């Protein structure tokens, strides 16, 4: 018979998994999501994508700031759920919550564990030049993404794939994998295997300070950096336009042959010298503007060979 589920998630990545759990016929007792946050020019409070989707599905939503209070922990336990499904919820769950369901808490994680445990596995995999990642269903424990892996599916990372594209692929794969995991859990056949103690890496949250492009790096590393931060938060460089410094976000670039002082334009087509080799910008975004092809940008902006990008 269907499982009684508590779903815990916040961003867009989590929504397909919620939809898959509902479509599989499980009884979603409640959805937990991060509280509404001020956003936009008016700083009005905005509900998370999971919050909005749960309301559209008619599922009650709870938004505790954390689970430090006995009241919040008791309210969770009072649901008497068979299991919790956790997908990018945004909070570390205390032992009292992890132990409050009959069968446990199960997390969708977007990496090939134990590689890239932590907050930003999608971006870090691409920025590191990985050609393969995975999506896992893991039985949660108190450590950071240390729990045993129940199901995993490898996902290749093609050379031109961006973090946004990989995000979407992993989200859909995670939804299918969680549906399979719950079927096995319901049947009593779900097997979870401890993670290897070797090959552990951590995917730290992306810091604003690392989004600026360092053209002293080799061209491939620059391209991987750009892909890993595209479309958000975006890797960028600074250039003088009309006598003013302007930040240009790079959404796509490719490695090309060429040489010169790092950060110097070596032709009139936005080809930039790197520590070794060069990169050509293919898609960019100016502040407050829509993304555009580099060729369209250059039709209205003259950046001749020999120009240097700001530091």
Helices and strands as residue ranges (DSSP letters): E 4-9, H 12-23, E 27-32, E 37-39, E 44-46, H 49-56, E 61-62, H 70-77, E 83-87, H 95-98, E 105-109, E 117-118, H 121-127, E 132-139, E 149-156, H 163-187, E 202-203, G 208-210, H 219-228, E 235-241, E 244-256, E 271-273, E 278-286, E 292-293, H 294-300
